[in-house]
Amino acid sequence: MVTRVFLTIDTEFAWRHHAAGLDVETIYARSIEPAGVGLSYQLDLLAEHGLKACFFVDPMPALIFGLAPVKRMVDTILAAGQEVQLHLHPNWTAARVGDRGAHYARFQLHEYTLAEQRDLLRGAVELLVAAGAPAPIAFRAGGYAANEDTLIALAELGFAYDSSHNGAEAAESRIALPPAQIAPIDHHLIEVPVTVIEDAPGMWRTFQLCALSGAETAAALDHAAAEGHAAVTIVSHGFELANRLGTRANGVHVRRFDTLCRLLALRTDALPTAHFTDRPALALGQDDRPLGANALRRRLRQAEQLWSNWVAERGV
């Protein structure tokens, strides 16, 4: 059986831009279409390489800015032939326009009771569908901050998949699975964990665009294919190819995204990308092991990361 690749892109308004007092159009520009390397750029590159991606869209800012910005995201994604699934940052439920982030609800989904999570999820589904998305069947909690109650609520609401478990984010990702669990597993519903690699013995690093070098990405993909893993789940964000201000491209991250797309296009026979709506056949509960630590790859990535943080992130 081939190894399915879920290339997932969390698509959301960055709270930092709201807290900076920016207007909704500027928040959209800097969060969703920053510096010419945002959503539209990513969709074009995916199409160029014939890849499928899942865009986890957070509709909660619609509570204060209206549905129009969320509908714009959804329409852009669907028009490109990609899928929209549900993302949720609950802090937006108490936000107010123009208050520079002074008002907010609890940030982490696991801080809410089962009943509260059920209500939040139900409301988020209604917003996403009202913005033009098909009824979602897959979910990722903002900040990976899900727990067992999250999965119970999702199953009750008819979701088929969750992708919140992330062993590299144990402080917030509180689903009762081991940190090294990367294989999809039947756990209230089908949990599709975010892939991690071993950064150092016993330490995990998320398979995220801004977290792994091109060499680590290639090694992780080849490892998954060689070992017959059930799935690889990769994370990115709509704003991740730009600096944190959203004002200019981060050249390191742009190159990493380009490299990722090229690697996946070259490996499509062994590592085909999939949408959750494809409901691909997945071997559940395999003992898939993350890529092991490699000191040389780690040092090279740390050097590249230093350049990204001190050079590529600078500028206005």
Buried (B, 14 or more C-beta within 10 A) or exposed (E): EBBBBBBBBBBBBBBBBBBBEBEBEEBBBBBBBBBEBBBBBBBEBBEEBEBBBBBBBBBBBBBBBEBEBBBBBBBBBBEBEBBBBBBBBBBBBEBEEEEEBEEBBBBBBBEBEBEBBBBBBEBBBEBBBBBBBEEBBBBBBBBBBBBBBBBBBBBBBEBBBBBBBBBBBEEBBBBEBEBBBBBBBEBBBBBBBBBBBBBEEEEBBBBBBBBBBBBBBBBBBBBBBEEEBBBBBBBBBBBBBBBBBBEBBBBBBBBBBBBBBBBBBEBBEBBBBBBBBEEBEBBBEBEBBBBEBBEEBBEBBEEBBEEBEEEBBEEE
